[in-house]
Amino acid sequence: MTPMPQEATGQYLLMAYLDLLVRQIGGDLFTEIDSGEGRMDLIVVYRGHRYVVETKMWYGQAKFDEGVEQVSAI
């Protein structure tokens, strides 16, 4: 997990909620996956498709843009 406790707490709560939903529909949820471009917070696999969920704390527009670049590189 991330060394930032606020982000880790948010990731954990989101994962717990999503895990229940994803399993009910027959999908799988994976955490902290190495994508080759960095680590992705959550990956939902459903019917052969991958859905990336990346959580970030808001630290301004520049950090947001870095997060968008990270996710779009996958």
N, CA, C and O atoms as a Tripos MOL2 file, in Angstrom:
@<TRIPOS>MOLECULE
protein
  296   295    74     0     0
PROTEIN
NO_CHARGES

@<TRIPOS>ATOM
      1 N           0.8300   -1.1880    0.0000 N.3       1 MET1
      2 CA          0.0000    0.0000    0.0000 C.3       1 MET1
      3 C           0.8710    1.2460    0.0000 C.2       1 MET1
      4 O           2.0780    1.1860    0.2330 O.2       1 MET1
      5 N           0.2460    2.3440   -0.2590 N.am      2 THR2
      6 CA          0.9320    3.6220   -0.3120 C.3       2 THR2
      7 C           1.3580    4.0710    1.0870 C.2       2 THR2
      8 O           0.6920    3.7350    2.0660 O.2       2 THR2
      9 N           2.4460    4.8190    1.1970 N.am      3 PRO3
     10 CA          2.8670    5.3050    2.5110 C.3       3 PRO3
     11 C           1.9660    6.4270    3.0280 C.2       3 PRO3
     12 O           2.1320    6.8600    4.1680 O.2       3 PRO3
     13 N           1.0220    6.9070    2.2250 N.am      4 MET4
     14 CA          0.1410    7.9960    2.6350 C.3       4 MET4
     15 C          -1.1210    7.4010    3.2620 C.2       4 MET4
     16 O          -1.9350    6.8130    2.5510 O.2       4 MET4
     17 N          -1.3010    7.5420    4.5910 N.am      5 PRO5
     18 CA         -2.4150    6.8610    5.2590 C.3       5 PRO5
     19 C          -3.7930    7.2870    4.7510 C.2       5 PRO5
     20 O          -4.6990    6.4550    4.7020 O.2       5 PRO5
     21 N          -3.9820    8.5500    4.3720 N.am      6 GLN6
     22 CA         -5.2890    8.9740    3.8810 C.3       6 GLN6
     23 C          -5.6360    8.2630    2.5770 C.2       6 GLN6
     24 O          -6.7660    7.8080    2.4000 O.2       6 GLN6
     25 N          -4.6870    8.1660    1.6800 N.am      7 GLU7
     26 CA         -4.9310    7.4950    0.4050 C.3       7 GLU7
     27 C          -5.1510    6.0040    0.6230 C.2       7 GLU7
     28 O          -6.0330    5.4110    0.0010 O.2       7 GLU7
     29 N          -4.3640    5.3970    1.4930 N.am      8 ALA8
     30 CA         -4.5000    3.9700    1.7730 C.3       8 ALA8
     31 C          -5.8670    3.6780    2.3780 C.2       8 ALA8
     32 O          -6.4920    2.6730    2.0390 O.2       8 ALA8
     33 N          -6.3290    4.5360    3.2600 N.am      9 THR9
     34 CA         -7.6460    4.3390    3.8760 C.3       9 THR9
     35 C          -8.7410    4.4210    2.8230 C.2       9 THR9
     36 O          -9.6470    3.5880    2.8120 O.2       9 THR9
     37 N          -8.6740    5.3990    1.9490 N.am     10 GLY10
     38 CA         -9.6540    5.5270    0.8710 C.3      10 GLY10
     39 C          -9.6370    4.3270   -0.0540 C.2      10 GLY10
     40 O         -10.6900    3.8340   -0.4570 O.2      10 GLY10
     41 N          -8.4520    3.8580   -0.3910 N.am     11 GLN11
     42 CA         -8.3280    2.6810   -1.2610 C.3      11 GLN11
     43 C          -8.9660    1.4600   -0.6050 C.2      11 GLN11
     44 O          -9.6760    0.6970   -1.2600 O.2      11 GLN11
     45 N          -8.7130    1.2820    0.6770 N.am     12 TYR12
     46 CA         -9.2330    0.1170    1.3800 C.3      12 TYR12
     47 C         -10.7640    0.1430    1.4350 C.2      12 TYR12
     48 O         -11.4110   -0.8740    1.1860 O.2      12 TYR12
     49 N         -11.3350    1.2930    1.7590 N.am     13 LEU13
     50 CA        -12.7900    1.4010    1.8370 C.3      13 LEU13
     51 C         -13.4340    1.1740    0.4730 C.2      13 LEU13
     52 O         -14.4410    0.4740    0.3660 O.2      13 LEU13
     53 N         -12.8570    1.7630   -0.5580 N.am     14 LEU14
     54 CA        -13.3790    1.5710   -1.9110 C.3      14 LEU14
     55 C         -13.2700    0.1060   -2.3220 C.2      14 LEU14
     56 O         -14.2000   -0.4510   -2.9060 O.2      14 LEU14
     57 N         -12.1320   -0.5140   -2.0160 N.am     15 MET15
     58 CA        -11.9260   -1.9160   -2.3730 C.3      15 MET15
     59 C         -12.9450   -2.8110   -1.6780 C.2      15 MET15
     60 O         -13.4910   -3.7190   -2.3040 O.2      15 MET15
     61 N         -13.2100   -2.5710   -0.4010 N.am     16 ALA16
     62 CA        -14.1610   -3.3940    0.3390 C.3      16 ALA16
     63 C         -15.5530   -3.2900   -0.2810 C.2      16 ALA16
     64 O         -16.2500   -4.2970   -0.4090 O.2      16 ALA16
     65 N         -15.9540   -2.1070   -0.6590 N.am     17 TYR17
     66 CA        -17.2610   -1.8850   -1.2670 C.3      17 TYR17
     67 C         -17.3340   -2.5280   -2.6520 C.2      17 TYR17
     68 O         -18.2760   -3.2590   -2.9560 O.2      17 TYR17
     69 N         -16.3370   -2.2490   -3.4830 N.am     18 LEU18
     70 CA        -16.3360   -2.7800   -4.8430 C.3      18 LEU18
     71 C         -16.2270   -4.3000   -4.8650 C.2      18 LEU18
     72 O         -16.8250   -4.9540   -5.7200 O.2      18 LEU18
     73 N         -15.4730   -4.8590   -3.9350 N.am     19 ASP19
     74 CA        -15.2850   -6.3070   -3.9210 C.3      19 ASP19
     75 C         -16.6310   -7.0260   -3.7920 C.2      19 ASP19
     76 O         -16.8700   -8.0200   -4.4770 O.2      19 ASP19
     77 N         -17.4970   -6.5350   -2.9280 N.am     20 LEU20
     78 CA        -18.8230   -7.1430   -2.7720 C.3      20 LEU20
     79 C         -19.6110   -7.0840   -4.0790 C.2      20 LEU20
     80 O         -20.2040   -8.0760   -4.5030 O.2      20 LEU20
     81 N         -19.6090   -5.9200   -4.7080 N.am     21 LEU21
     82 CA        -20.3670   -5.7530   -5.9510 C.3      21 LEU21
     83 C         -19.7970   -6.5790   -7.0960 C.2      21 LEU21
     84 O         -20.5350   -7.2490   -7.8180 O.2      21 LEU21
     85 N         -18.5030   -6.5270   -7.2510 N.am     22 VAL22
     86 CA        -17.8480   -7.2180   -8.3690 C.3      22 VAL22
     87 C         -18.0460   -8.7270   -8.2580 C.2      22 VAL22
     88 O         -18.3080   -9.3900   -9.2620 O.2      22 VAL22
     89 N         -17.9270   -9.2680   -7.0720 N.am     23 ARG23
     90 CA        -18.1090  -10.7150   -6.8820 C.3      23 ARG23
     91 C         -19.5590  -11.1340   -7.1460 C.2      23 ARG23
     92 O         -19.8020  -12.2300   -7.6510 O.2      23 ARG23
     93 N         -20.5170  -10.2770   -6.8100 N.am     24 GLN24
     94 CA        -21.9280  -10.6060   -7.0570 C.3      24 GLN24
     95 C         -22.2370  -10.7360   -8.5430 C.2      24 GLN24
     96 O         -23.1250  -11.4980   -8.9260 O.2      24 GLN24
     97 N         -21.5260  -10.0100   -9.3730 N.am     25 ILE25
     98 CA        -21.7800  -10.0820  -10.8150 C.3      25 ILE25
     99 C         -20.8370  -11.0500  -11.5260 C.2      25 ILE25
    100 O         -20.8850  -11.1860  -12.7480 O.2      25 ILE25
    101 N         -19.9830  -11.7200  -10.7570 N.am     26 GLY26
    102 CA        -19.1040  -12.7320  -11.3390 C.3      26 GLY26
    103 C         -17.7670  -12.2130  -11.8220 C.2      26 GLY26
    104 O         -17.1040  -12.8660  -12.6280 O.2      26 GLY26
    105 N         -17.3600  -11.0500  -11.3430 N.am     27 GLY27
    106 CA        -16.0670  -10.5020  -11.7380 C.3      27 GLY27
    107 C         -15.0220  -10.7350  -10.6720 C.2      27 GLY27
    108 O         -15.2920  -11.3590   -9.6460 O.2      27 GLY27
    109 N         -13.8360  -10.2330  -10.9190 N.am     28 ASP28
    110 CA        -12.7290  -10.3360   -9.9730 C.3      28 ASP28
    111 C         -12.1460   -8.9550   -9.7370 C.2      28 ASP28
    112 O         -12.1480   -8.1050  -10.6280 O.2      28 ASP28
    113 N         -11.6510   -8.7410   -8.5340 N.am     29 LEU29
    114 CA        -11.0300   -7.4790   -8.1540 C.3      29 LEU29
    115 C          -9.6260   -7.7630   -7.6510 C.2      29 LEU29
    116 O          -9.4330   -8.6320   -6.8010 O.2      29 LEU29
    117 N          -8.6550   -7.0450   -8.1650 N.am     30 PHE30
    118 CA         -7.2660   -7.2000   -7.7530 C.3      30 PHE30
    119 C          -6.7420   -5.8600   -7.2710 C.2      30 PHE30
    120 O          -7.1340   -4.8120   -7.7860 O.2      30 PHE30
    121 N          -5.8630   -5.8930   -6.2910 N.am     31 THR31
    122 CA         -5.3090   -4.6590   -5.7400 C.3      31 THR31
    123 C          -3.8150   -4.5750   -5.9940 C.2      31 THR31
    124 O          -3.1220   -5.5860   -6.1090 O.2      31 THR31
    125 N          -3.3370   -3.3290   -6.0790 N.am     32 GLU32
    126 CA         -1.9100   -3.0440   -6.2280 C.3      32 GLU32
    127 C          -1.2490   -3.9150   -7.2870 C.2      32 GLU32
    128 O          -0.3840   -4.7370   -6.9830 O.2      32 GLU32
    129 N          -1.6630   -3.7250   -8.5170 N.am     33 ILE33
    130 CA         -1.1620   -4.4990   -9.6490 C.3      33 ILE33
    131 C          -0.0410   -3.7390  -10.3390 C.2      33 ILE33
    132 O          -0.1670   -2.5420  -10.5940 O.2      33 ILE33
    133 N           1.0610   -4.4280  -10.6460 N.am     34 ASP34
    134 CA          2.1590   -3.8170  -11.3890 C.3      34 ASP34
    135 C           1.8070   -3.8610  -12.8640 C.2      34 ASP34
    136 O           1.6650   -4.9410  -13.4370 O.2      34 ASP34
    137 N           1.6640   -2.6900  -13.4870 N.am     35 SER35
    138 CA          1.2340   -2.6240  -14.8850 C.3      35 SER35
    139 C           2.4020   -2.5050  -15.8540 C.2      35 SER35
    140 O           2.2020   -2.5310  -17.0680 O.2      35 SER35
    141 N           3.6130   -2.3750  -15.3370 N.am     36 GLY36
    142 CA          4.7560   -2.1070  -16.2000 C.3      36 GLY36
    143 C           4.9970   -0.6090  -16.3220 C.2      36 GLY36
    144 O           6.1040   -0.1800  -16.6450 O.2      36 GLY36
    145 N           3.9710    0.1800  -16.0680 N.am     37 GLU37
    146 CA          4.0710    1.6440  -16.0850 C.3      37 GLU37
    147 C           3.9280    2.1990  -14.6700 C.2      37 GLU37
    148 O           3.8290    3.4120  -14.4840 O.2      37 GLU37
    149 N           3.9180    1.3350  -13.6980 N.am     38 GLY38
    150 CA          3.6870    1.7430  -12.3130 C.3      38 GLY38
    151 C           2.6440    0.8200  -11.7130 C.2      38 GLY38
    152 O           2.1800   -0.1160  -12.3640 O.2      38 GLY38
    153 N           2.2850    1.0850  -10.4870 N.am     39 ARG39
    154 CA          1.3080    0.2400   -9.8100 C.3      39 ARG39
    155 C          -0.0740    0.8690   -9.8940 C.2      39 ARG39
    156 O          -0.2540    2.0600   -9.6420 O.2      39 ARG39
    157 N          -1.0420    0.0380  -10.2540 N.am     40 MET40
    158 CA         -2.4330    0.4740  -10.3230 C.3      40 MET40
    159 C          -3.1280    0.0700   -9.0260 C.2      40 MET40
    160 O          -2.8910   -1.0240   -8.5120 O.2      40 MET40
    161 N          -3.9750    0.9330   -8.4980 N.am     41 ASP41
    162 CA         -4.6190    0.6640   -7.2110 C.3      41 ASP41
    163 C          -5.5580   -0.5280   -7.2760 C.2      41 ASP41
    164 O          -5.4210   -1.4630   -6.4880 O.2      41 ASP41
    165 N          -6.5040   -0.5110   -8.1960 N.am     42 LEU42
    166 CA         -7.4810   -1.5850   -8.3110 C.3      42 LEU42
    167 C          -7.7080   -1.9250   -9.7740 C.2      42 LEU42
    168 O          -7.7360   -1.0420  -10.6310 O.2      42 LEU42
    169 N          -7.8680   -3.1990  -10.0470 N.am     43 ILE43
    170 CA         -8.2270   -3.6560  -11.3840 C.3      43 ILE43
    171 C          -9.4640   -4.5390  -11.2340 C.2      43 ILE43
    172 O          -9.4540   -5.5050  -10.4720 O.2      43 ILE43
    173 N         -10.5170   -4.2060  -11.9580 N.am     44 VAL44
    174 CA        -11.7060   -5.0430  -12.0010 C.3      44 VAL44
    175 C         -11.6650   -5.7930  -13.3240 C.2      44 VAL44
    176 O         -11.5000   -5.1840  -14.3810 O.2      44 VAL44
    177 N         -11.8140   -7.1070  -13.2700 N.am     45 VAL45
    178 CA        -11.8670   -7.9230  -14.4750 C.3      45 VAL45
    179 C         -13.2810   -8.4940  -14.5520 C.2      45 VAL45
    180 O         -13.7390   -9.2030  -13.6540 O.2      45 VAL45
    181 N         -13.9560   -8.1640  -15.6490 N.am     46 TYR46
    182 CA        -15.3340   -8.6030  -15.8270 C.3      46 TYR46
    183 C         -15.5860   -8.8960  -17.2950 C.2      46 TYR46
    184 O         -15.4040   -8.0380  -18.1590 O.2      46 TYR46
    185 N         -16.0070  -10.1260  -17.5600 N.am     47 ARG47
    186 CA        -16.2920  -10.5840  -18.9250 C.3      47 ARG47
    187 C         -15.1500  -10.2920  -19.8970 C.2      47 ARG47
    188 O         -15.3740   -9.8360  -21.0180 O.2      47 ARG47
    189 N         -13.9430  -10.5590  -19.4580 N.am     48 GLY48
    190 CA        -12.7810  -10.4140  -20.3240 C.3      48 GLY48
    191 C         -12.2610   -8.9960  -20.4790 C.2      48 GLY48
    192 O         -11.3200   -8.7680  -21.2410 O.2      48 GLY48
    193 N         -12.8470   -8.0460  -19.7800 N.am     49 HIS49
    194 CA        -12.3950   -6.6460  -19.8620 C.3      49 HIS49
    195 C         -11.7490   -6.2460  -18.5430 C.2      49 HIS49
    196 O         -12.1560   -6.6930  -17.4710 O.2      49 HIS49
    197 N         -10.7320   -5.3950  -18.6470 N.am     50 ARG50
    198 CA        -10.0600   -4.8440  -17.4590 C.3      50 ARG50
    199 C         -10.5030   -3.4070  -17.2540 C.2      50 ARG50
    200 O         -10.5220   -2.6110  -18.1920 O.2      50 ARG50
    201 N         -10.8530   -3.0860  -16.0340 N.am     51 TYR51
    202 CA        -11.2300   -1.7210  -15.6750 C.3      51 TYR51
    203 C         -10.2900   -1.2530  -14.5740 C.2      51 TYR51
    204 O         -10.2320   -1.8560  -13.5030 O.2      51 TYR51
    205 N          -9.5610   -0.1880  -14.8360 N.am     52 VAL52
    206 CA         -8.5750    0.3340  -13.8960 C.3      52 VAL52
    207 C          -9.2310    1.3750  -13.0090 C.2      52 VAL52
    208 O          -9.9180    2.2790  -13.4870 O.2      52 VAL52
    209 N          -9.0110    1.2350  -11.7140 N.am     53 VAL53
    210 CA         -9.4680    2.2320  -10.7430 C.3      53 VAL53
    211 C          -8.2220    2.7550  -10.0380 C.2      53 VAL53
    212 O          -7.5470    2.0090   -9.3280 O.2      53 VAL53
    213 N          -7.9240    4.0110  -10.2300 N.am     54 GLU54
    214 CA         -6.7460    4.6280   -9.6280 C.3      54 GLU54
    215 C          -7.2270    5.7260   -8.6850 C.2      54 GLU54
    216 O          -7.9530    6.6280   -9.1020 O.2      54 GLU54
    217 N          -6.8310    5.6540   -7.4360 N.am     55 THR55
    218 CA         -7.2340    6.6690   -6.4690 C.3      55 THR55
    219 C          -6.0820    7.6350   -6.2300 C.2      55 THR55
    220 O          -4.9110    7.2540   -6.2250 O.2      55 THR55
    221 N          -6.4450    8.8740   -6.0370 N.am     56 LYS56
    222 CA         -5.4410    9.9130   -5.7610 C.3      56 LYS56
    223 C          -6.0020   10.8960   -4.7480 C.2      56 LYS56
    224 O          -7.2060   11.1480   -4.7140 O.2      56 LYS56
    225 N          -5.1380   11.4380   -3.9370 N.am     57 MET57
    226 CA         -5.4890   12.5620   -3.0810 C.3      57 MET57
    227 C          -5.3520   13.8260   -3.9390 C.2      57 MET57
    228 O          -4.4950   13.8810   -4.8210 O.2      57 MET57
    229 N          -6.1720   14.8190   -3.6910 N.am     58 TRP58
    230 CA         -6.0970   16.0610   -4.4630 C.3      58 TRP58
    231 C          -4.9820   16.9380   -3.9130 C.2      58 TRP58
    232 O          -5.0310   17.3830   -2.7660 O.2      58 TRP58
    233 N          -3.9750   17.1790   -4.7500 N.am     59 TYR59
    234 CA         -2.8750   18.0640   -4.4040 C.3      59 TYR59
    235 C          -2.7060   19.1430   -5.4630 C.2      59 TYR59
    236 O          -1.6250   19.7130   -5.6070 O.2      59 TYR59
    237 N          -3.7570   19.4180   -6.1940 N.am     60 GLY60
    238 CA         -3.7090   20.4610   -7.2060 C.3      60 GLY60
    239 C          -3.7170   19.8880   -8.6160 C.2      60 GLY60
    240 O          -3.6050   18.6810   -8.8280 O.2      60 GLY60
    241 N          -3.8550   20.7950   -9.5640 N.am     61 GLN61
    242 CA         -4.0080   20.4140  -10.9640 C.3      61 GLN61
    243 C          -2.7890   19.6760  -11.5160 C.2      61 GLN61
    244 O          -2.9400   18.7360  -12.2960 O.2      61 GLN61
    245 N          -1.5840   20.0900  -11.1220 N.am     62 ALA62
    246 CA         -0.3710   19.4440  -11.6510 C.3      62 ALA62
    247 C          -0.3170   17.9660  -11.2520 C.2      62 ALA62
    248 O          -0.0080   17.1110  -12.0830 O.2      62 ALA62
    249 N          -0.6110   17.6670  -10.0040 N.am     63 LYS63
    250 CA         -0.6180   16.2690   -9.5530 C.3      63 LYS63
    251 C          -1.7470   15.4850  -10.2160 C.2      63 LYS63
    252 O          -1.5850   14.3070  -10.5330 O.2      63 LYS63
    253 N          -2.8920   16.1380  -10.4270 N.am     64 PHE64
    254 CA         -4.0010   15.4930  -11.1320 C.3      64 PHE64
    255 C          -3.5670   15.1080  -12.5400 C.2      64 PHE64
    256 O          -3.8220   13.9880  -12.9830 O.2      64 PHE64
    257 N          -2.9110   16.0320  -13.2480 N.am     65 ASP65
    258 CA         -2.4460   15.7610  -14.6060 C.3      65 ASP65
    259 C          -1.4520   14.5990  -14.6260 C.2      65 ASP65
    260 O          -1.4720   13.7930  -15.5570 O.2      65 ASP65
    261 N          -0.5810   14.4970  -13.6140 N.am     66 GLU66
    262 CA          0.3450   13.3580  -13.5260 C.3      66 GLU66
    263 C          -0.4260   12.0440  -13.3770 C.2      66 GLU66
    264 O          -0.0600   11.0360  -13.9820 O.2      66 GLU66
    265 N          -1.4810   12.0570  -12.5800 N.am     67 GLY67
    266 CA         -2.2980   10.8590  -12.3910 C.3      67 GLY67
    267 C          -2.9910   10.4360  -13.6740 C.2      67 GLY67
    268 O          -3.0820    9.2470  -13.9770 O.2      67 GLY67
    269 N          -3.4820   11.4190  -14.4310 N.am     68 VAL68
    270 CA         -4.1340   11.1270  -15.7160 C.3      68 VAL68
    271 C          -3.1320   10.5070  -16.6680 C.2      68 VAL68
    272 O          -3.4580    9.5610  -17.3860 O.2      68 VAL68
    273 N          -1.9080   11.0330  -16.6810 N.am     69 GLU69
    274 CA         -0.8530   10.4590  -17.5350 C.3      69 GLU69
    275 C          -0.5540    9.0200  -17.1350 C.2      69 GLU69
    276 O          -0.3830    8.1580  -17.9970 O.2      69 GLU69
    277 N          -0.4900    8.7560  -15.8270 N.am     70 GLN70
    278 CA         -0.1960    7.4100  -15.3510 C.3      70 GLN70
    279 C          -1.2560    6.4260  -15.8350 C.2      70 GLN70
    280 O          -0.9210    5.3490  -16.3280 O.2      70 GLN70
    281 N          -2.5100    6.7800  -15.7000 N.am     71 VAL71
    282 CA         -3.5880    5.8740  -16.0950 C.3      71 VAL71
    283 C          -3.6790    5.7240  -17.6080 C.2      71 VAL71
    284 O          -3.9390    4.6260  -18.1000 O.2      71 VAL71
    285 N          -3.4700    6.8000  -18.3500 N.am     72 SER72
    286 CA         -3.5950    6.7250  -19.8000 C.3      72 SER72
    287 C          -2.4390    5.9610  -20.4490 C.2      72 SER72
    288 O          -2.5340    5.5720  -21.6130 O.2      72 SER72
    289 N          -1.3540    5.7450  -19.7110 N.am     73 ALA73
    290 CA         -0.2020    5.0130  -20.2510 C.3      73 ALA73
    291 C          -0.4150    3.5050  -20.2350 C.2      73 ALA73
    292 O           0.4010    2.7600  -20.7770 O.2      73 ALA73
    293 N          -1.4830    3.0540  -19.6280 N.am     74 ILE74
    294 CA         -1.7300    1.6080  -19.5050 C.3      74 ILE74
    295 C          -2.2860    1.0530  -20.7780 C.2      74 ILE74
    296 O          -2.5550   -0.1450  -20.8630 O.2      74 ILE74
@<TRIPOS>BOND
     1     1     2 1
     2     2     3 1
     3     3     4 2
     4     3     5 am
     5     5     6 1
     6     6     7 1
     7     7     8 2
     8     7     9 am
     9     9    10 1
    10    10    11 1
    11    11    12 2
    12    11    13 am
    13    13    14 1
    14    14    15 1
    15    15    16 2
    16    15    17 am
    17    17    18 1
    18    18    19 1
    19    19    20 2
    20    19    21 am
    21    21    22 1
    22    22    23 1
    23    23    24 2
    24    23    25 am
    25    25    26 1
    26    26    27 1
    27    27    28 2
    28    27    29 am
    29    29    30 1
    30    30    31 1
    31    31    32 2
    32    31    33 am
    33    33    34 1
    34    34    35 1
    35    35    36 2
    36    35    37 am
    37    37    38 1
    38    38    39 1
    39    39    40 2
    40    39    41 am
    41    41    42 1
    42    42    43 1
    43    43    44 2
    44    43    45 am
    45    45    46 1
    46    46    47 1
    47    47    48 2
    48    47    49 am
    49    49    50 1
    50    50    51 1
    51    51    52 2
    52    51    53 am
    53    53    54 1
    54    54    55 1
    55    55    56 2
    56    55    57 am
    57    57    58 1
    58    58    59 1
    59    59    60 2
    60    59    61 am
    61    61    62 1
    62    62    63 1
    63    63    64 2
    64    63    65 am
    65    65    66 1
    66    66    67 1
    67    67    68 2
    68    67    69 am
    69    69    70 1
    70    70    71 1
    71    71    72 2
    72    71    73 am
    73    73    74 1
    74    74    75 1
    75    75    76 2
    76    75    77 am
    77    77    78 1
    78    78    79 1
    79    79    80 2
    80    79    81 am
    81    81    82 1
    82    82    83 1
    83    83    84 2
    84    83    85 am
    85    85    86 1
    86    86    87 1
    87    87    88 2
    88    87    89 am
    89    89    90 1
    90    90    91 1
    91    91    92 2
    92    91    93 am
    93    93    94 1
    94    94    95 1
    95    95    96 2
    96    95    97 am
    97    97    98 1
    98    98    99 1
    99    99   100 2
   100    99   101 am
   101   101   102 1
   102   102   103 1
   103   103   104 2
   104   103   105 am
   105   105   106 1
   106   106   107 1
   107   107   108 2
   108   107   109 am
   109   109   110 1
   110   110   111 1
   111   111   112 2
   112   111   113 am
   113   113   114 1
   114   114   115 1
   115   115   116 2
   116   115   117 am
   117   117   118 1
   118   118   119 1
   119   119   120 2
   120   119   121 am
   121   121   122 1
   122   122   123 1
   123   123   124 2
   124   123   125 am
   125   125   126 1
   126   126   127 1
   127   127   128 2
   128   127   129 am
   129   129   130 1
   130   130   131 1
   131   131   132 2
   132   131   133 am
   133   133   134 1
   134   134   135 1
   135   135   136 2
   136   135   137 am
   137   137   138 1
   138   138   139 1
   139   139   140 2
   140   139   141 am
   141   141   142 1
   142   142   143 1
   143   143   144 2
   144   143   145 am
   145   145   146 1
   146   146   147 1
   147   147   148 2
   148   147   149 am
   149   149   150 1
   150   150   151 1
   151   151   152 2
   152   151   153 am
   153   153   154 1
   154   154   155 1
   155   155   156 2
   156   155   157 am
   157   157   158 1
   158   158   159 1
   159   159   160 2
   160   159   161 am
   161   161   162 1
   162   162   163 1
   163   163   164 2
   164   163   165 am
   165   165   166 1
   166   166   167 1
   167   167   168 2
   168   167   169 am
   169   169   170 1
   170   170   171 1
   171   171   172 2
   172   171   173 am
   173   173   174 1
   174   174   175 1
   175   175   176 2
   176   175   177 am
   177   177   178 1
   178   178   179 1
   179   179   180 2
   180   179   181 am
   181   181   182 1
   182   182   183 1
   183   183   184 2
   184   183   185 am
   185   185   186 1
   186   186   187 1
   187   187   188 2
   188   187   189 am
   189   189   190 1
   190   190   191 1
   191   191   192 2
   192   191   193 am
   193   193   194 1
   194   194   195 1
   195   195   196 2
   196   195   197 am
   197   197   198 1
   198   198   199 1
   199   199   200 2
   200   199   201 am
   201   201   202 1
   202   202   203 1
   203   203   204 2
   204   203   205 am
   205   205   206 1
   206   206   207 1
   207   207   208 2
   208   207   209 am
   209   209   210 1
   210   210   211 1
   211   211   212 2
   212   211   213 am
   213   213   214 1
   214   214   215 1
   215   215   216 2
   216   215   217 am
   217   217   218 1
   218   218   219 1
   219   219   220 2
   220   219   221 am
   221   221   222 1
   222   222   223 1
   223   223   224 2
   224   223   225 am
   225   225   226 1
   226   226   227 1
   227   227   228 2
   228   227   229 am
   229   229   230 1
   230   230   231 1
   231   231   232 2
   232   231   233 am
   233   233   234 1
   234   234   235 1
   235   235   236 2
   236   235   237 am
   237   237   238 1
   238   238   239 1
   239   239   240 2
   240   239   241 am
   241   241   242 1
   242   242   243 1
   243   243   244 2
   244   243   245 am
   245   245   246 1
   246   246   247 1
   247   247   248 2
   248   247   249 am
   249   249   250 1
   250   250   251 1
   251   251   252 2
   252   251   253 am
   253   253   254 1
   254   254   255 1
   255   255   256 2
   256   255   257 am
   257   257   258 1
   258   258   259 1
   259   259   260 2
   260   259   261 am
   261   261   262 1
   262   262   263 1
   263   263   264 2
   264   263   265 am
   265   265   266 1
   266   266   267 1
   267   267   268 2
   268   267   269 am
   269   269   270 1
   270   270   271 1
   271   271   272 2
   272   271   273 am
   273   273   274 1
   274   274   275 1
   275   275   276 2
   276   275   277 am
   277   277   278 1
   278   278   279 1
   279   279   280 2
   280   279   281 am
   281   281   282 1
   282   282   283 1
   283   283   284 2
   284   283   285 am
   285   285   286 1
   286   286   287 1
   287   287   288 2
   288   287   289 am
   289   289   290 1
   290   290   291 1
   291   291   292 2
   292   291   293 am
   293   293   294 1
   294   294   295 1
   295   295   296 2
@<TRIPOS>SUBSTRUCTURE
     1 MET1         2 RESIDUE 1 A MET
     2 THR2         6 RESIDUE 1 A THR
     3 PRO3        10 RESIDUE 1 A PRO
     4 MET4        14 RESIDUE 1 A MET
     5 PRO5        18 RESIDUE 1 A PRO
     6 GLN6        22 RESIDUE 1 A GLN
     7 GLU7        26 RESIDUE 1 A GLU
     8 ALA8        30 RESIDUE 1 A ALA
     9 THR9        34 RESIDUE 1 A THR
    10 GLY10       38 RESIDUE 1 A GLY
    11 GLN11       42 RESIDUE 1 A GLN
    12 TYR12       46 RESIDUE 1 A TYR
    13 LEU13       50 RESIDUE 1 A LEU
    14 LEU14       54 RESIDUE 1 A LEU
    15 MET15       58 RESIDUE 1 A MET
    16 ALA16       62 RESIDUE 1 A ALA
    17 TYR17       66 RESIDUE 1 A TYR
    18 LEU18       70 RESIDUE 1 A LEU
    19 ASP19       74 RESIDUE 1 A ASP
    20 LEU20       78 RESIDUE 1 A LEU
    21 LEU21       82 RESIDUE 1 A LEU
    22 VAL22       86 RESIDUE 1 A VAL
    23 ARG23       90 RESIDUE 1 A ARG
    24 GLN24       94 RESIDUE 1 A GLN
    25 ILE25       98 RESIDUE 1 A ILE
    26 GLY26      102 RESIDUE 1 A GLY
    27 GLY27      106 RESIDUE 1 A GLY
    28 ASP28      110 RESIDUE 1 A ASP
    29 LEU29      114 RESIDUE 1 A LEU
    30 PHE30      118 RESIDUE 1 A PHE
    31 THR31      122 RESIDUE 1 A THR
    32 GLU32      126 RESIDUE 1 A GLU
    33 ILE33      130 RESIDUE 1 A ILE
    34 ASP34      134 RESIDUE 1 A ASP
    35 SER35      138 RESIDUE 1 A SER
    36 GLY36      142 RESIDUE 1 A GLY
    37 GLU37      146 RESIDUE 1 A GLU
    38 GLY38      150 RESIDUE 1 A GLY
    39 ARG39      154 RESIDUE 1 A ARG
    40 MET40      158 RESIDUE 1 A MET
    41 ASP41      162 RESIDUE 1 A ASP
    42 LEU42      166 RESIDUE 1 A LEU
    43 ILE43      170 RESIDUE 1 A ILE
    44 VAL44      174 RESIDUE 1 A VAL
    45 VAL45      178 RESIDUE 1 A VAL
    46 TYR46      182 RESIDUE 1 A TYR
    47 ARG47      186 RESIDUE 1 A ARG
    48 GLY48      190 RESIDUE 1 A GLY
    49 HIS49      194 RESIDUE 1 A HIS
    50 ARG50      198 RESIDUE 1 A ARG
    51 TYR51      202 RESIDUE 1 A TYR
    52 VAL52      206 RESIDUE 1 A VAL
    53 VAL53      210 RESIDUE 1 A VAL
    54 GLU54      214 RESIDUE 1 A GLU
    55 THR55      218 RESIDUE 1 A THR
    56 LYS56      222 RESIDUE 1 A LYS
    57 MET57      226 RESIDUE 1 A MET
    58 TRP58      230 RESIDUE 1 A TRP
    59 TYR59      234 RESIDUE 1 A TYR
    60 GLY60      238 RESIDUE 1 A GLY
    61 GLN61      242 RESIDUE 1 A GLN
    62 ALA62      246 RESIDUE 1 A ALA
    63 LYS63      250 RESIDUE 1 A LYS
    64 PHE64      254 RESIDUE 1 A PHE
    65 ASP65      258 RESIDUE 1 A ASP
    66 GLU66      262 RESIDUE 1 A GLU
    67 GLY67      266 RESIDUE 1 A GLY
    68 VAL68      270 RESIDUE 1 A VAL
    69 GLU69      274 RESIDUE 1 A GLU
    70 GLN70      278 RESIDUE 1 A GLN
    71 VAL71      282 RESIDUE 1 A VAL
    72 SER72      286 RESIDUE 1 A SER
    73 ALA73      290 RESIDUE 1 A ALA
    74 ILE74      294 RESIDUE 1 A ILE
